[in-house]
């Protein structure tokens, strides 16, 4: 007779420790018929082999990934539950025939929840409801957190397979939880006959670890090798008989209660020196289950010899356990270690499973998910790989999504992670946004008035998508420069423009005074009653801007999410409102973005998580001296770097650490770069880029290069989300609070003091130049003045510039901070100046136009590493512009911002020099001429 089938005669049920879709059908029917199979157990490792290494699931997988909105976890669950339901149906006749004693299929709660009672309960309830089969057993680990969950779930009538049991004492606790759960259930529901549970006692793993301890002891202890697991199981079986043979249990049995059978798991023999059927033959007994992997079933079918072994030599089993203790080996320590390792092994297996699913998901998505390749030199590559493994082992991406502040500094970081779920939140707002989109069609232009996070994201959208057909053109104004404000006003027809005033706090100076100016201008042109209809506000609830918008009868007020900081707000109303106004297909943008959101989710292992990968590369590189993140963009994506540099700099540049983003610096020959760079290149597929050859040269020279490819412009949303995740990860790697901006606030305070002084006295506090010449004045604080005066060989602009640039050391960067109109000519002149410095000194260069960079890279310049050498450039405005309702003008505000910025740089001990161009006061056209003279002086000083 088939030895497997014979086990029925001894009261033992055979379950299969294996699951795959093609098993269900003729093969499973044969196992039930010929081997007496009575149940199936599954686990992550089993499903990883089934899903990841077979074609059984490809058809359903393709169907599920069609919309691109399912995560790796939800895909796995959909595939697994389909299998579980089919297996449950196949086992249902066994379930009925055995009166609910057998015929079960098991499905595991996420191993990540092993130490979280409430999450385990919630997950088990959800799986129980979703599978919807009475012969399901939900697998819950017998950890300290799992035991109260087991009691609660049993009390709700949910079948439980308790896993990861090694110790007799813990088994007793599990049995107590089961019995107590039944007692709770019977008080309110009565009949217990439909509730089942098994206690899965892991066998071979005990011998594997115990044998190592025995070998280490040596001597007489070696006689105990290969005996501990079976002895432990036999004693545990005796405990089972006691727990379910007393009066307490008899009372429950009257209501149909089933005993919680011991299930022998991990019964495949791992040590080749032992019989391949050892853990089956020695553990046969009444009211037990043995769940066997396929090779063990095959072996026992071939040469197994059934007998009632579990009741044999119980006294000898006790002597074995006593001998272990006498040898100085702690069984408690062994089992505790096995539980700890088991939780990690299950989590590791789940990582592998989700990795296999995500790999298939990425393949199925193809070009719908932005691709990324990473080329790193050694040893940076090994350091990055080690950090990625640390994130996997520590479950850190799950902690990030769980909003665990201890991933950073343990302060209030959890309050600033609302952006993690913003895509779904904005999808709910689509009707209101689409209404705005329809209304905006009647305007010729949209002018957004904002600063920092409120303006840079919309600017990327406006520049990337351009002026869409039959839609208004989007313009973004984020400057207090009077000439620039006039230039923007000249681009639009005030009567034919929709104005979006964008300010999270509602108290930021620039959006408020820009609103005052343009509202006054529109009011003068079309009347007070009509003016408010042309304005839309985007702000956080309860802000000053909300009050202003309500007072002035704005046509719409869109609310931001208070748990999202400005630099993370591009996918919130601060980005979607202007996107709707300019006519973007927001449904498409959000759905496309969601594909990346899922790819960066908590259920995607770090090695496959694109946001985490980029963040680890940037964070680890910075910790090893490569803190200059050089952002290169191909045709059509040129403006992306302006948004990314704000996100990186303001998030990470603080407490002397941080990433220094380098945007719009033209690519150069490998010889002009040091060993402090990481290059990230974004391109649109199918676009020819002249930078390609130079980029390949950089890669061959050993520079770290990350390449990101977008299939189309709507995938820009994916990059917003990838970089937000990456920045949060990099901040964790750096060990800083990624969501505050202390030095930006300092600059605002310094500016406010100066504007308040002007309001009181009608002038800014006087300042004395350290050098004055034809068309310029130089300013510096006392420390910088002393350093420059002693080093400068002459009292000329070139001499002071030379002394200033001579302070640049390898690993430093040069920052040109220009409080002048941002226009094509001035941008080009700044480009030439930075190239002159970079090529001469071989350091990274940054250019910021004030005041917009104050809310962006200004944080890193003041709070990040003290490796910047700054040249601030200011000018006299050819014609100032009044701010309605204020004594100060836009020119005064800009001057106050520049001086406040410089004061904070000085207070932070930065190497800073300010050159004020006075020639431009003769007329606006002279600004370019003055900058050309400055450029000539810079080149001369470097020569």
ABEGO torsion letter per residue (X at the ends): XBAAAAAAAAGBBBBBBBBBAAABEAAAAAAAAAAGBABBBBBAAAAAAAAAABAAAAAAAAAAAAAGABBAAAAAAAAAAAAAAAAAAAAAAAAAAAGGABGBBBBBBBAAAAABAAAAAAAAAAAAAAAGBAABBBBBBABAAAAAAAAAAAAAGBBBBBBGBABAAAAAAAAAAAAAAAAAAAAAAEBAAABBBBBBBBAAAAAAAAAAAAAAAEEAAAAABGAAAAAAAAAAAAAAAAAAABAAAAAAAAAGBBBBBBBBBGABBABAABBAAAAAAAABBBGBBBBBBAAAAAAAAAABBBBBAAABGAAAAAAAAAAAAAAGBBAAAAAAAAAAAAAAAAAAAAAAAAAAAAAAAAAAAEAABBBBBBBBBOAAAAAAAAAAAAAAAAGAAAAAAAGBAAABAGBAAAAAAAAAAAAAAAAAAAAAAAAAAAAAAABABBBBBBBEAAAAAAAAAAAAAEBBBGBBBBBBBBBABAAAAAAAAAABBAAABBBBBBBAAGABAAAAAAAAAAAAAAAAAAEAAAAAAABBBBBBBGBAAAAAAAAAGBABBBBBBAABBAAAAAABAAAAAAAAAAGBBAAAAAAAAAAAAAAABAABBAAABAAAAAAAAAAAAAAAGBABBBBBBBBGAAAAAAAAAAAAAAAABBGGBEBBBBBGBBBBBAAABBAABBBBBBBBBGBBBAAAAAAAAAAAAGBBBBBBBBABAAAAAAAAAAAAAAAAAAAAAAGBBAABBAAAAAAAAAAAAAAAAAAAAGBBBBBBBABBBBGBBBBBBAAAAAAAAAABBEBBAAAAAAAAAAABBBGBBBBBBBBBBBBAAAAAAAAAAAAAAAAAAGBBBBBBBOAAAAABAAAAAAABBBABBBBBBBBBBABBBBBBGBABBAAAAAAAAAAAAAAAAAAAGBBBBBBBBAAAAAEAAAAAAAAAAAAAAAAAAAX
